[in-house]
Amino acid sequence: MPREATLATERRPLTVAVIGATGVVGQETLSVLSDRSFPVGTLRPMASGRSAGQRVVHRGKEWTIEALPDAASKNDEGSGAKLAAAFAGCDVVLLAVSKELALRVAPAAAAAGAIVVDNSSAFRMDPATPLVIPEVNEDALAPCRAALARGEGCIVANPNCSTILALVAVTPIHRLARVKRMVVATYQAASGAGLEAMRELESQARSFAKGDGHEAWDTRYFGRPYLFNVFSHDSAMGADGMNEEERKLVLETRRIWRDDTVGVSATCVRVPVLRAHSEAINLTLERAVTLEEVRAALVAAPGVCVLDDPAKNQFPEPRLASGRDETLVGRLRMDASQPEGHGVSLFLAGDQLRKGAALNAVQIAECLLPSIRR
Ligand SMILES: NC(=O)c1ccc[n+]([C@@H]2O[C@H](COP(=O)([O-])OP(=O)(O)OC[C@H]3O[C@@H](n4cnc5c(N)ncnc54)[C@H](OP(=O)(O)O)[C@@H]3O)[C@@H](O)[C@H]2O)c1
């Protein structure tokens, strides 16, 4: 019996809150909960006051979107208690809001006893918060399991979407021959920046189709034409010349692999694709491997689908990865510029809304459900 079916039938239905339910990650979270038959008894979709009262349909039933209490955006005394009260009775809280909101909401929801999985970067580098990709480091959930067994809540951080997709594909090779260095170039979709960014790309396409020049396009979100363009990732740039997305790939990889010595070099850019990120990855391995070994490791890996058919010119594409749970991996080849057998190159495409966010978060919750004290 599939894991999700076991959960659905053996456990009582749960109260599940999705915070940011109107955003791209929140909407995808509702789809994933439904697709995996997550045992939702009561759904509590929440968003800002702007969306309160709107309806969402989950497995054929309508639920009303609640406004997250104002306390979430204030720092006044007692606001934590007000928030905790809002989450009373919630078993699982899936957060798909900004880092600033998550910093206030997640501790309150955990204080109310819930399993909290946060999609933002708020807790990713907090040593007390596990940063988890179930296919890679499920064992890092041990402190949360212990907390739940004591009847307490816990927070788990979902890694950055580019990190999740990269490590789902590269960890099977890392387990084979330890990755010493990983060089990544990302090709990131509009939806990675949220609903408004997606709408901007769509509106530029409509303007182009009408014959409007780029001076007339709506460029309010990215501040530049996105259609027919490629530009550096829109996150803040540090004094060292790395943008935040690149820094996340470096730091989160080290944390998830528990290896501070692994070298990671990243270049992150936006490409005019609506959904699903792609990444070109070059690895330096500790020991020599054959391409056959690498291919076999990837074929056997959970969450990976090898799509690598040179004869038909079929390789990973964001179009093919959209809506899929697996990360597509192809263009597998040895890198002849490195000592023989030590260099491997690959290309991947993965749905960053799904495995890069919503699916990974729901998988984490599934891993923890058996530890809830009833
Ligand atoms: N997009 C991705 O591919 C991706 C991948 C991994 C992680 N993430 C992370 O996931 C989080 C959500 O990203 P997103 O792309 O889904 O953003 P989004 O599409 O812009 O959605 C933002 C959500 O936050 C809600 N919100 C805004 N202000 C609020 C408030 N004061 N109180 C309650 N809710 C509020 C919005 O509700 P209203 O509609 O009511 O404004 C909306 O539901 C971010 O931390 C992001 O970094 C995103």
Ligand as a Chemical Component Dictionary entry (heavy atoms), coordinates in Angstrom:
data_LIG
# 
_chem_comp.id                   LIG 
_chem_comp.type                 NON-POLYMER 
_chem_comp.pdbx_formal_charge   0 
_chem_comp.three_letter_code    LIG 
# 
loop_
_chem_comp_atom.comp_id 
_chem_comp_atom.atom_id 
_chem_comp_atom.alt_atom_id 
_chem_comp_atom.type_symbol 
_chem_comp_atom.charge 
_chem_comp_atom.model_Cartn_x 
_chem_comp_atom.model_Cartn_y 
_chem_comp_atom.model_Cartn_z 
_chem_comp_atom.pdbx_ordinal 
LIG N1  N1  N 0  7.786  30.555 -5.416 1  
LIG C1  C1  C 0  8.637  29.563 -5.228 2  
LIG O1  O1  O 0  9.003  28.819 -6.159 3  
LIG C2  C2  C 0  9.183  29.306 -3.864 4  
LIG C3  C3  C 0  9.990  28.167 -3.688 5  
LIG C4  C4  C 0  10.498 27.905 -2.411 6  
LIG C5  C5  C 0  10.208 28.749 -1.377 7  
LIG N2  N2  N 1  9.427  29.854 -1.585 8  
LIG C6  C6  C 0  9.110  30.708 -0.430 9  
LIG O2  O2  O 0  7.736  30.491 -0.108 10 
LIG C7  C7  C 0  7.174  31.694 0.454  11 
LIG C8  C8  C 0  5.921  32.083 -0.358 12 
LIG O3  O3  O 0  6.336  32.386 -1.680 13 
LIG P1  P1  P 0  5.319  32.516 -2.908 14 
LIG O4  O4  O 0  6.190  32.455 -4.112 15 
LIG O5  O5  O -1 4.191  31.566 -2.793 16 
LIG O6  O6  O 0  4.795  34.014 -2.732 17 
LIG P2  P2  P 0  3.440  34.692 -3.275 18 
LIG O7  O7  O 0  2.934  33.982 -4.474 19 
LIG O8  O8  O 0  3.778  36.123 -3.401 20 
LIG O9  O9  O 0  2.398  34.472 -2.062 21 
LIG C9  C9  C 0  2.544  35.145 -0.838 22 
LIG C10 C10 C 0  1.478  34.690 0.135  23 
LIG O10 O10 O 0  1.694  35.394 1.372  24 
LIG C11 C11 C 0  0.440  35.918 1.795  25 
LIG N3  N3  N 0  0.624  37.116 2.619  26 
LIG C12 C12 C 0  1.202  38.275 2.302  27 
LIG N4  N4  N 0  1.135  39.149 3.342  28 
LIG C13 C13 C 0  0.469  38.499 4.329  29 
LIG C14 C14 C 0  0.038  38.853 5.641  30 
LIG N5  N5  N 0  0.309  40.049 6.180  31 
LIG N6  N6  N 0  -0.617 37.925 6.382  32 
LIG C15 C15 C 0  -0.895 36.708 5.869  33 
LIG N7  N7  N 0  -0.536 36.315 4.629  34 
LIG C16 C16 C 0  0.139  37.200 3.861  35 
LIG C17 C17 C 0  -0.265 36.265 0.505  36 
LIG O11 O11 O 0  -1.645 36.430 0.782  37 
LIG P3  P3  P 0  -2.550 37.494 -0.048 38 
LIG O12 O12 O 0  -2.855 36.837 -1.363 39 
LIG O13 O13 O 0  -3.745 37.653 0.825  40 
LIG O14 O14 O 0  -1.721 38.731 -0.203 41 
LIG C18 C18 C 0  0.054  35.029 -0.322 42 
LIG O15 O15 O 0  -0.816 33.991 0.021  43 
LIG C19 C19 C 0  8.300  32.737 0.437  44 
LIG O16 O16 O 0  8.962  32.741 1.661  45 
LIG C20 C20 C 0  9.226  32.208 -0.661 46 
LIG O17 O17 O 0  10.541 32.654 -0.512 47 
LIG C21 C21 C 0  8.917  30.145 -2.802 48 
# 
loop_
_chem_comp_bond.comp_id 
_chem_comp_bond.atom_id_1 
_chem_comp_bond.atom_id_2 
_chem_comp_bond.value_order 
_chem_comp_bond.pdbx_ordinal 
LIG N1  C1  SING 1  
LIG C1  O1  DOUB 2  
LIG C1  C2  SING 3  
LIG C2  C3  SING 4  
LIG C2  C21 DOUB 5  
LIG C3  C4  DOUB 6  
LIG C4  C5  SING 7  
LIG C5  N2  DOUB 8  
LIG N2  C6  SING 9  
LIG N2  C21 SING 10 
LIG C6  O2  SING 11 
LIG C6  C20 SING 12 
LIG O2  C7  SING 13 
LIG C7  C8  SING 14 
LIG C7  C19 SING 15 
LIG C8  O3  SING 16 
LIG O3  P1  SING 17 
LIG P1  O4  DOUB 18 
LIG P1  O5  SING 19 
LIG P1  O6  SING 20 
LIG O6  P2  SING 21 
LIG P2  O7  DOUB 22 
LIG P2  O8  SING 23 
LIG P2  O9  SING 24 
LIG O9  C9  SING 25 
LIG C9  C10 SING 26 
LIG C10 O10 SING 27 
LIG C10 C18 SING 28 
LIG O10 C11 SING 29 
LIG C11 N3  SING 30 
LIG C11 C17 SING 31 
LIG N3  C12 SING 32 
LIG N3  C16 SING 33 
LIG C12 N4  DOUB 34 
LIG N4  C13 SING 35 
LIG C13 C14 SING 36 
LIG C13 C16 DOUB 37 
LIG C14 N5  SING 38 
LIG C14 N6  DOUB 39 
LIG N6  C15 SING 40 
LIG C15 N7  DOUB 41 
LIG N7  C16 SING 42 
LIG C17 O11 SING 43 
LIG C17 C18 SING 44 
LIG O11 P3  SING 45 
LIG P3  O12 DOUB 46 
LIG P3  O13 SING 47 
LIG P3  O14 SING 48 
LIG C18 O15 SING 49 
LIG C19 O16 SING 50 
LIG C19 C20 SING 51 
LIG C20 O17 SING 52 
# 
